[in-house]
């Protein structure tokens, strides 16, 4: 997550990530349970421990440790993505300036893919697999970022598509991508430039800008609703969320009432949605909880009953995952007094409110799990 001026720079470039990365390593105790073959998985990257953690996830929402997890990745694994078939995992690494690809086995084991290692020549910031699983988009750079496109081969290897890299305008450092469910439009935010951009995606992953609209200060980790109608960005320095309608031509129009306030000094971070696109949840790092909203037909947001939902004491929320199968929400610590990041489980009531369950928190073995760093993989 990205700190504001008043909360000490948590990510002015990658200083803290680098410092933690050099001082840390990933570990779990050896008495771990194998995830059942065919089970779903939660995949989480760790920016400071340079590892990726894999947890088994059954249909009731129970999490289990996978043998050998966390698995080594590049240094500073800030972002991670998963192909739609749930079998390939790619990380973007801000310190080593690399992309690493892995095969995700039926038992949750990550195996490096030999021809899926890229040297970017700069920090690896954002990474996203296209909905058809054939193209990988990577953002790289420091103060300014550019977007590169790679073809994902049948074995998971990566090759250039031939598309010219696109320089994101302005001071675009820490730009994270999102994509429409049909794969037609890619969206980027300029973290320091307070801008959201929309690009039409060509057959070879080429990008043509179609729109540029204002966003909030330190806007980050955009999210598109599963129905493809709306885009939301979390504005960390302003403590609010901007919402946009996505037109058939990829143009963006602010939804009524945007931006929407979250909690008190919240540092909102990364919108995630229920599968029916009717609710949104996001971590509130400084407020120590989870924000929750109903999404109206026009995209406007209304706070859910009881929101924000308090995080366990001593944790700094960094990322939420919504599991519509089990009707649960998982909260992942970025920092915690327990050292390594934990995953906490909340039950989602019919009206959308969340309640922390009595399921024990699961240790990921990661330090500083941050960014668009966690997803559910379904095989």
C-alpha positions as CSV (number, residue, x, y, z in Angstrom):
1,X,0.0,0.0,0.0
2,X,1.1,3.5,-0.6
3,X,1.6,5.9,2.3
4,X,0.7,9.6,2.2
5,X,3.0,12.4,3.2
6,X,1.4,12.4,6.7
7,X,1.9,8.7,7.3
8,X,5.6,8.5,6.4
9,X,6.4,7.3,2.9
10,X,5.7,3.6,2.9
11,X,6.4,3.4,-0.8
12,X,8.3,6.4,-2.1
13,X,9.7,4.3,-4.9
14,X,10.7,1.0,-3.2
15,X,12.9,2.1,-0.3
16,X,11.1,0.2,2.5
17,X,10.5,-2.8,0.3
18,X,14.2,-3.0,-0.5
19,X,15.2,-2.6,3.1
20,X,12.8,-5.3,4.2
21,X,13.6,-7.5,1.3
22,X,17.3,-7.5,2.2
23,X,16.6,-8.3,5.8
24,X,14.0,-11.0,5.4
25,X,13.1,-14.5,4.1
26,X,10.0,-16.6,3.8
27,X,9.2,-19.5,6.1
28,X,6.4,-21.8,7.3
29,X,6.7,-24.6,9.7
30,X,7.1,-28.0,8.0
31,X,3.9,-29.6,9.5
32,X,1.7,-28.4,6.8
33,X,-1.4,-30.0,5.1
34,X,-1.6,-30.7,1.4
35,X,-4.4,-29.0,-0.3
36,X,-6.8,-31.5,-1.8
37,X,-6.4,-32.0,-5.6
38,X,-8.9,-29.9,-7.5
39,X,-9.2,-27.5,-4.6
40,X,-9.1,-23.7,-5.2
41,X,-6.2,-21.7,-4.0
42,X,-5.4,-18.3,-2.5
43,X,-2.2,-17.0,-4.1
44,X,-0.4,-14.1,-2.3
45,X,3.0,-12.4,-3.1
46,X,5.3,-10.8,-0.5
47,X,7.1,-7.7,-1.5
48,X,9.7,-7.9,1.3
49,X,10.1,-11.6,1.7
50,X,10.4,-12.2,-2.1
51,X,8.1,-15.1,-1.9
52,X,4.7,-16.2,-3.1
53,X,2.4,-18.0,-0.6
54,X,-0.2,-20.5,-1.7
55,X,-3.1,-21.6,0.6
56,X,-5.7,-24.3,-0.2
57,X,-9.3,-23.0,-0.3
58,X,-12.2,-25.4,-0.1
59,X,-15.8,-24.5,-1.1
60,X,-16.7,-23.8,2.5
61,X,-14.0,-21.1,2.6
62,X,-11.6,-23.1,4.8
63,X,-8.0,-22.2,4.3
64,X,-5.1,-24.7,4.6
65,X,-1.4,-24.4,4.3
66,X,0.3,-25.9,1.2
67,X,3.5,-27.9,1.6
68,X,6.5,-26.0,0.7
69,X,4.8,-22.6,0.8
70,X,5.9,-19.8,0.5
71,X,7.8,-20.4,-2.7
72,X,10.8,-18.2,-3.8
73,X,10.1,-15.5,-6.3
74,X,11.9,-12.4,-7.5
75,X,13.0,-9.8,-5.1
76,X,10.2,-7.4,-4.1
77,X,7.2,-9.4,-5.4
78,X,4.9,-6.4,-5.4
79,X,2.2,-7.7,-7.8
80,X,0.9,-11.1,-8.9
81,X,-1.6,-12.3,-11.5
82,X,-3.2,-15.7,-12.3
83,X,-4.3,-16.9,-15.7
84,X,-8.1,-17.7,-16.0
85,X,-7.5,-21.4,-15.9
86,X,-5.9,-21.1,-12.5
87,X,-2.7,-22.9,-13.6
88,X,-0.1,-20.1,-14.3
89,X,1.1,-17.5,-11.8
90,X,3.2,-14.5,-12.7
91,X,4.8,-12.0,-10.3
92,X,6.3,-8.5,-11.0
93,X,9.2,-7.7,-8.8
94,X,10.0,-4.1,-8.0
95,X,13.5,-4.6,-6.6
96,X,15.0,-7.2,-8.9
97,X,13.2,-5.7,-11.9
98,X,12.0,-9.0,-13.2
99,X,8.9,-11.1,-14.0
100,X,8.7,-14.7,-12.9
101,X,6.3,-17.3,-14.1
102,X,5.2,-20.5,-12.3
103,X,3.0,-23.5,-12.9
104,X,0.4,-23.9,-10.2
105,X,0.0,-27.6,-9.5
106,X,-3.1,-29.4,-8.4
107,X,-1.5,-29.7,-4.9
108,X,-0.8,-26.0,-4.8
109,X,2.9,-26.3,-5.5
110,X,4.6,-23.5,-7.6
111,X,7.1,-24.7,-10.2
112,X,9.2,-22.1,-12.1
113,X,8.6,-22.0,-15.8
114,X,12.0,-21.8,-17.5
115,X,11.0,-19.5,-20.4
116,X,8.8,-17.2,-18.2
117,X,11.6,-15.1,-16.7
118,X,11.9,-11.5,-17.9
119,X,14.6,-8.9,-17.1
120,X,12.7,-5.6,-17.3
121,X,15.6,-3.2,-16.9
122,X,13.6,-1.4,-14.2
123,X,11.2,-2.0,-11.3
124,X,8.4,-4.5,-12.0
125,X,5.3,-2.6,-10.8
126,X,2.0,-4.1,-12.1
127,X,1.2,-7.3,-13.9
128,X,-2.1,-8.6,-15.3
129,X,-3.1,-11.6,-17.4
130,X,-5.8,-10.9,-20.1
131,X,-9.2,-12.6,-19.7
132,X,-8.4,-15.0,-22.5
133,X,-5.1,-16.0,-20.9
134,X,-3.1,-15.3,-24.0
135,X,-1.5,-11.9,-23.2
136,X,0.4,-10.6,-20.1
137,X,0.5,-6.8,-19.5
138,X,3.4,-5.5,-17.3
139,X,4.1,-2.0,-16.1
140,X,7.6,-1.1,-15.3
141,X,9.5,2.0,-14.3
142,X,10.2,4.4,-11.4
143,X,8.8,8.0,-11.6
144,X,7.2,7.2,-15.0
145,X,5.9,3.8,-16.1
146,X,5.4,2.1,-19.4
147,X,3.2,-0.8,-20.3
148,X,4.6,-3.8,-22.1
149,X,2.7,-6.7,-23.6
150,X,3.9,-10.4,-23.8
151,X,2.4,-13.4,-25.4
152,X,1.7,-16.3,-23.0
153,X,2.6,-19.5,-24.8
154,X,0.9,-22.9,-24.3
155,X,3.5,-23.9,-21.8
156,X,3.3,-20.6,-19.9
157,X,6.4,-19.1,-21.4
158,X,6.5,-15.4,-22.3
159,X,7.5,-13.8,-25.6
160,X,7.1,-10.2,-26.9
161,X,3.9,-9.6,-28.8
162,X,5.6,-7.1,-31.1
163,X,3.4,-4.3,-29.8
164,X,5.3,-1.1,-29.0
165,X,5.5,-0.3,-25.3
166,X,3.3,2.5,-24.2
167,X,4.6,5.3,-22.0
168,X,2.0,6.3,-19.5
169,X,1.7,10.1,-19.5
170,X,2.7,12.3,-16.6
171,X,4.2,11.3,-13.3
172,X,2.8,7.8,-13.4
173,X,4.9,5.9,-10.9
174,X,3.4,2.8,-9.3
175,X,0.8,2.4,-12.1
176,X,-1.4,-0.7,-11.7
177,X,-3.5,-2.1,-14.5
178,X,-7.1,-3.4,-14.7
179,X,-8.9,-4.8,-17.7
180,X,-12.5,-5.2,-18.8
181,X,-13.9,-8.7,-18.6
182,X,-14.2,-8.9,-22.4
183,X,-10.5,-7.9,-22.7
184,X,-11.3,-4.9,-25.0
185,X,-10.1,-2.1,-22.7
186,X,-7.1,-1.8,-20.3
187,X,-7.2,0.8,-17.6
188,X,-4.3,2.5,-15.8
189,X,-3.9,5.0,-13.0
190,X,-1.2,7.6,-12.6
191,X,-0.5,7.3,-8.9
192,X,1.2,10.7,-8.7
193,X,-0.5,12.2,-11.7
194,X,-4.1,11.7,-10.4
195,X,-5.3,10.4,-13.7
196,X,-7.2,7.4,-15.0
197,X,-6.5,6.3,-18.6
198,X,-8.4,3.9,-20.8
199,X,-6.8,2.0,-23.7
200,X,-8.3,-0.1,-26.5
201,X,-6.5,-3.4,-26.7
202,X,-5.5,-4.6,-30.1
203,X,-5.1,-8.2,-31.3
204,X,-1.3,-8.3,-30.5
205,X,-1.7,-6.5,-27.2
206,X,-1.2,-3.1,-28.7
207,X,-2.7,-0.2,-26.8
208,X,-4.5,2.9,-28.2
209,X,-5.5,5.6,-25.7
210,X,-9.2,6.3,-25.8
211,X,-9.8,8.4,-22.7
212,X,-8.1,10.2,-19.8
213,X,-10.0,11.5,-16.9
214,X,-9.2,13.1,-13.5
215,X,-8.8,10.8,-10.5
216,X,-8.0,11.4,-6.8
217,X,-4.6,12.0,-5.4
218,X,-2.4,8.9,-5.1
219,X,-5.0,6.9,-7.0
220,X,-4.1,3.2,-7.1
221,X,-5.1,-0.4,-7.9
222,X,-8.1,0.1,-10.1
223,X,-10.9,-2.5,-10.1
224,X,-13.5,-3.4,-12.7
225,X,-16.8,-5.0,-11.7
226,X,-17.3,-8.5,-13.0
227,X,-20.1,-7.3,-15.3
228,X,-17.7,-4.8,-16.9
229,X,-19.9,-1.8,-16.2
230,X,-17.9,0.2,-13.7
231,X,-14.3,1.0,-12.7
232,X,-13.3,2.1,-9.2
233,X,-10.0,3.5,-8.0
234,X,-8.9,4.0,-4.4
235,X,-7.5,7.5,-3.7
236,X,-5.1,6.9,-0.9
237,X,-4.1,10.5,-0.1
238,X,-7.7,11.7,-0.1
239,X,-9.4,8.8,1.7
240,X,-12.0,8.2,-0.9
241,X,-13.1,6.1,-3.9
242,X,-13.7,7.3,-7.5
243,X,-16.2,5.5,-9.6
244,X,-16.6,5.6,-13.4
245,X,-19.1,4.1,-15.9
246,X,-17.3,2.3,-18.7
247,X,-18.8,3.1,-22.1
248,X,-19.1,0.7,-25.0
249,X,-16.2,2.7,-26.6
250,X,-14.1,2.5,-23.5
251,X,-14.6,6.1,-22.4
252,X,-15.1,6.8,-18.7
253,X,-17.8,8.9,-17.1
254,X,-17.8,9.6,-13.3
255,X,-20.8,8.0,-11.6
256,X,-23.2,10.1,-9.6
257,X,-21.8,11.2,-6.3
258,X,-18.2,10.3,-7.1
259,X,-15.9,10.4,-5.2
260,X,-17.2,8.5,-2.2
261,X,-15.7,8.9,1.3
262,X,-14.5,5.8,3.2
263,X,-13.6,5.9,6.9
264,X,-11.6,8.3,9.0
265,X,-8.0,8.6,7.7
266,X,-8.6,5.3,5.9
267,X,-5.9,4.9,3.3
268,X,-8.3,2.9,1.1
269,X,-6.6,0.2,-0.9
270,X,-7.8,-2.0,-3.8
271,X,-11.5,-2.5,-4.7
272,X,-12.8,-6.1,-4.8
273,X,-16.3,-7.2,-5.8
274,X,-18.9,-9.9,-5.3
275,X,-19.4,-12.0,-8.4
276,X,-22.8,-10.4,-9.0
277,X,-21.2,-6.9,-9.1
278,X,-23.6,-5.6,-6.5
279,X,-21.1,-5.1,-3.6
280,X,-17.5,-3.8,-3.2
281,X,-15.1,-4.2,-0.3
282,X,-11.6,-2.7,0.2
283,X,-8.9,-2.6,2.9
284,X,-8.6,0.6,4.9
285,X,-5.0,0.5,6.2
286,X,-4.8,3.4,8.5
287,X,-8.4,3.0,9.8
288,X,-7.7,-0.6,10.6
289,X,-10.7,-2.2,8.9
290,X,-12.6,-3.1,5.7
291,X,-14.8,-0.7,3.8
292,X,-18.0,-2.1,2.3
293,X,-20.4,-0.6,-0.2
294,X,-23.6,-1.5,-2.1
295,X,-23.2,-0.7,-5.8
296,X,-26.4,1.0,-7.3
297,X,-27.6,0.5,-10.8
298,X,-25.9,3.7,-11.8
299,X,-22.7,2.8,-10.1
300,X,-23.1,5.1,-7.0
301,X,-21.9,3.7,-3.7
302,X,-23.8,3.4,-0.4
303,X,-22.1,2.2,2.8
304,X,-23.1,-1.3,3.9
305,X,-24.6,-1.8,7.3
306,X,-22.0,-1.7,10.1
307,X,-19.2,-0.7,7.7
308,X,-16.3,-0.2,8.1
309,X,-15.6,-3.7,9.7
310,X,-12.8,-3.7,12.3
311,X,-9.6,-5.6,11.6
312,X,-8.0,-7.7,14.4
313,X,-5.9,-5.7,16.8
314,X,-2.3,-5.2,15.8
315,X,-2.8,-5.6,12.1
316,X,-2.5,-3.2,9.2
317,X,-5.0,-4.3,6.5
318,X,-3.5,-4.4,3.0
319,X,-5.7,-6.5,0.7
320,X,-9.1,-8.1,0.7
321,X,-10.3,-11.0,-1.3
322,X,-14.0,-11.7,-1.9
323,X,-15.1,-15.4,-2.3
324,X,-18.6,-15.4,-3.5
325,X,-18.6,-19.3,-3.5
326,X,-18.3,-19.5,0.3
327,X,-19.7,-16.0,1.0
328,X,-16.6,-15.0,2.8
329,X,-14.1,-12.2,2.7
330,X,-10.4,-12.6,3.5
331,X,-8.4,-9.8,4.9
332,X,-4.6,-10.0,4.4
333,X,-2.3,-8.0,6.7
334,X,0.4,-5.9,5.1
335,X,2.1,-5.4,8.5
336,X,1.3,-7.1,11.8
337,X,2.8,-7.2,15.3
338,X,3.0,-11.0,14.7
339,X,5.7,-10.5,12.1
340,X,4.5,-12.4,9.1
341,X,1.3,-11.5,7.3
342,X,-1.9,-13.4,8.3
343,X,-5.2,-14.1,6.5
344,X,-8.3,-13.4,8.5
345,X,-11.7,-14.7,7.6
346,X,-15.0,-12.8,7.6
347,X,-18.5,-14.2,7.0
348,X,-20.6,-12.2,4.5
349,X,-24.3,-11.8,5.6
350,X,-27.1,-11.6,3.1
351,X,-27.2,-7.8,3.5
352,X,-23.5,-7.6,2.9
353,X,-22.3,-6.9,6.4
354,X,-19.1,-8.7,7.5
355,X,-18.3,-10.5,10.8
356,X,-15.0,-11.9,11.8
357,X,-15.3,-15.7,12.1
358,X,-13.7,-17.9,14.7
359,X,-11.5,-19.5,12.0
360,X,-7.9,-19.2,13.1
361,X,-5.8,-16.7,11.2
362,X,-3.5,-18.4,8.7
363,X,0.1,-17.5,8.5
364,X,1.3,-16.7,5.0
365,X,5.0,-16.7,5.9
366,X,5.3,-13.4,4.0
367,X,6.6,-10.0,5.1
368,X,5.0,-6.8,3.7
369,X,2.4,-8.4,1.5
370,X,1.3,-5.4,-0.4
371,X,-0.1,-4.1,-3.7
372,X,-2.4,-6.0,-6.1
373,X,-0.8,-9.1,-4.6
374,X,-3.6,-11.7,-3.9
375,X,-6.1,-13.6,-5.9
376,X,-8.2,-16.7,-5.9
377,X,-7.1,-19.4,-8.4
378,X,-9.7,-21.8,-9.6
379,X,-8.6,-24.9,-11.6
